[in-house]
């Protein structure tokens, strides 16, 4: 039985773990040919070895590095020569009040989460144009809709990814490009992103543990929702009941949502 992704060439960043890994597994099971990147070589090798013949290219790369993207573009040009789907999934988080966060850490989060998406789209656009119908999947977050304390860089980057994706969609439509765009807005997903959150705050903080108690959706479930959104070309893909609740909350209380959302997310408990 053929599927939408049979023999389609799909590039996924941050594919060594979490949502990226789960999506790679799902698409591989549906016959896709994968190009995978991750900054963690060991995780990437484990994923690539597991998926075997589905892998076209497996390459350690930093999503925020233009040089890494250009090297990858060269590899694709030397191989299949085109790309059907780009999934900008790689990301990082940080925690700490803005006044405790260094310029270096703020910029690092923006570089990975926003600039990595922008550079990826720019460098891969010519390859996507060679597809019968290209698709860009940008992973933002429900934290691109609402905010909470101690995550200013993450919020700034994810709000920007959402805005960039909306603008890019219009540019590709009115620029008459054969490429669709969707923006994924996950709620709490059981991944390691909180465990690897960086901070300039040396005071004890149970941010990661608290996040894990709030994360209710598995990476596998998230991947299934994303794949459905990819198939249907749904522009805003909300993942999890929490994401859907946040979307409604933001519409109903655009300036005061935090009075409810912070309560639901246990922010006071997290801050001690």
C-alpha positions in Angstrom: 0.0 0.0 0.0 1.4 3.4 -1.0 1.1 6.4 1.3 1.5 10.1 0.9 5.1 9.9 1.8 6.2 6.9 -0.2 9.6 7.7 -1.7 9.2 11.4 -0.7 12.5 13.0 0.4 12.1 14.5 3.9 14.6 16.5 5.8 14.2 16.6 9.6 16.4 18.7 12.0 16.7 17.7 15.6 16.0 14.1 14.6 18.2 12.4 17.2 15.5 12.5 19.9 12.0 13.6 20.9 9.5 14.8 18.2 12.1 14.7 15.4 13.0 11.1 16.1 9.4 10.0 16.5 8.5 11.7 13.2 11.5 10.1 11.4 10.3 6.7 12.6 6.7 7.3 11.5 7.6 8.7 8.0 10.2 5.9 7.5 7.4 3.3 8.2 5.4 5.0 5.5 8.2 4.7 2.9 9.8 8.2 3.1 13.5 8.7 2.3 15.0 10.7 5.1 17.7 13.3 5.5 18.4 13.6 9.2 20.4 16.1 11.2 21.1 16.7 14.9 23.7 18.5 16.9 24.1 15.3 19.1 26.1 12.8 17.0 25.5 9.8 19.2 21.7 10.3 19.2 21.7 10.9 15.5 23.7 7.7 14.8 21.4 5.7 17.0 18.3 6.9 15.1 19.9 6.5 11.7 21.1 3.0 12.4 17.6 2.0 13.6 16.0 3.3 10.4 18.5 1.8 8.1 17.6 1.8 4.4 15.2 4.8 4.9 18.2 7.1 5.5 19.6 9.0 2.5 21.8 11.4 4.5 22.6 11.5 8.2 24.7 14.6 9.2 25.7 16.1 12.5 24.7 19.8 12.2 24.0 22.9 14.2 20.6 24.4 13.0 21.9 27.9 13.6 25.0 27.4 11.4 24.7 28.7 7.8 27.8 26.8 7.0 26.2 23.5 8.2 23.1 24.2 6.1 25.1 25.0 3.0 27.2 21.8 3.5 23.9 19.9 3.7 22.5 21.6 0.6 25.7 20.5 -1.3 25.2 16.9 -0.1 21.6 16.9 -1.3 22.5 18.4 -4.6 25.1 15.7 -5.1 22.5 13.1 -4.2 18.8 13.3 -4.9 19.0 16.9 -6.1 15.7 18.0 -4.7 13.7 18.0 -1.4 10.0 17.3 -0.9 9.6 18.3 2.8 11.7 20.4 5.2 10.9 19.9 8.9 12.5 22.6 11.0 12.2 20.9 14.4 15.5 21.5 16.1 15.2 23.7 19.2 16.5 24.6 22.7 15.1 26.2 25.8 16.4 28.3 28.7 15.0 29.4 32.0 15.6 32.4 34.2 14.2 35.8 34.6 15.2 38.2 31.8 17.4 40.3 34.2 19.3 37.2 35.1 19.8 36.0 31.5 23.0 36.9 29.7 23.0 38.4 26.3 24.9 35.4 25.1 22.3 32.9 26.3 19.4 35.0 24.9 21.1 35.2 21.5 21.9 31.5 21.5 18.2 30.6 22.0 17.2 33.0 19.2 19.9 31.7 16.9 18.8 28.0 17.3 15.1 28.5 17.5 14.5 31.4 15.0 17.6 31.9 12.9 17.9 28.1 12.4 14.4 28.1 10.9 15.0 31.1 8.7 18.4 29.9 7.4 17.0 26.5 6.8 14.1 27.9 4.7 16.4 30.2 2.8 19.0 27.5 2.0 16.5 24.7 1.2 14.0 26.8 -0.8 15.7 26.1 -4.2 15.7 22.4 -3.5 12.0 22.5 -2.4 11.1 24.3 -5.6 12.3 21.3 -7.6 9.7 19.1 -5.9 6.4 18.5 -7.5 4.9 20.2 -4.4 7.2 21.2 -1.6 6.3 21.5 2.1 7.9 23.5 4.9 7.0 22.4 8.5 8.1 24.9 11.1 7.8 23.7 14.8 6.9 26.6 17.0 5.1 26.1 20.4 2.1 27.0 22.4 4.6 29.4 24.0 4.4 31.2 20.7 0.9 32.1 21.7 1.1 32.8 25.4 3.9 33.5 27.9 4.9 32.5 31.4 7.8 33.8 33.6 11.4 32.8 33.2 11.3 31.9 29.5 11.7 35.2 27.7 14.2 34.0 25.0 12.1 30.9 24.3 8.9 33.0 24.0 10.6 35.6 21.8 11.9 32.9 19.4 8.7 30.9 19.2 6.5 34.0 18.7 8.9 34.9 15.9 8.7 31.4 14.3 4.9 31.7 14.3 5.0 35.2 12.7 7.7 34.2 10.2 5.7 31.1 9.2 2.6 33.2 8.6 4.5 35.7 6.5 6.4 33.0 4.6 3.2 31.3 3.7 1.9 34.5 2.1 5.2 35.2 0.3 5.2 31.8 -1.2 1.5 32.1 -2.3 1.9 35.5 -3.9 5.4 34.7 -5.2 3.7 31.8 -7.0 5.9 29.2 -5.5 4.9 25.5 -5.4 5.6 25.2 -1.7 3.1 25.0 1.2 3.9 26.0 4.8 2.5 24.7 8.1 3.3 25.8 11.6 3.2 23.3 14.5 2.2 24.4 18.0 2.9 21.6 20.5 1.8 21.8 24.1 3.7 19.9 26.7 5.5 17.0 25.0 7.5 14.4 27.0 10.9 15.2 25.5 14.3 16.1 26.9 14.1 19.8 25.9 13.5 21.0 29.5 16.2 18.7 30.9 18.7 20.4 28.6 17.4 23.9 29.2 20.3 26.3 29.8 20.4 28.9 32.5 22.6 31.7 33.9 20.9 31.3 37.3 22.9 29.2 39.7 20.1 29.1 42.3 18.3 25.7 42.7 15.4 25.4 40.3 13.1 22.5 39.6 12.0 23.9 36.2 12.8 20.6 34.3 11.0 18.4 36.9 8.0 20.7 36.9 7.8 20.7 33.1 7.9 16.9 33.0 4.9 16.7 35.4 3.0 19.1 33.0 4.0 17.4 29.8 1.2 14.9 28.9 1.7 14.1 25.2 4.2 11.5 24.0 6.5 12.3 21.0 4.9 9.4 19.1 1.4 11.0 19.5 2.9 14.4 18.5 4.4 12.9 15.4 1.1 11.3 14.4 -0.7 14.7 14.7 2.1 16.4 12.7 1.9 13.8 10.0 -1.8 14.3 9.7 -1.3 18.1 9.5 1.3 17.6 6.8 -1.0 15.5 4.8 -4.0 17.9 5.1 -1.8 21.0 4.8 -3.3 22.4 8.0 -1.5 25.6 8.6 -1.7 25.7 12.4 -1.3 22.2 13.9 -2.1 22.2 17.6 -0.7 19.2 19.6 -2.3 18.1 22.8 -5.4 19.2 24.8 -3.3 21.8 26.5 -2.4 23.4 23.2 -6.1 23.5 22.2 -7.0 25.0 25.6 -4.3 27.7 25.3 -5.5 28.6 21.8 -9.1 29.2 23.1 -7.8 31.0 26.2 -5.7 33.4 24.1 -8.7 34.2 21.9 -11.0 34.8 24.9 -8.5 36.7 27.1 -5.9 38.2 24.8 -4.3 40.4 27.4 -5.2 38.6 30.7 -4.8 35.0 29.7 -1.8 34.6 32.1 -4.1 34.9 35.1 -5.6 31.6 34.1 -2.7 29.9 32.2 -0.2 30.5 35.0 -2.7 28.9 37.5 -3.2 25.9 35.2 0.5 25.5 34.7 1.4 25.7 38.4 3.7 28.7 37.8 3.6 29.8 41.4 4.6 26.3 42.6 7.4 26.2 40.1 8.8 29.6 41.2 8.6 28.5 44.8 
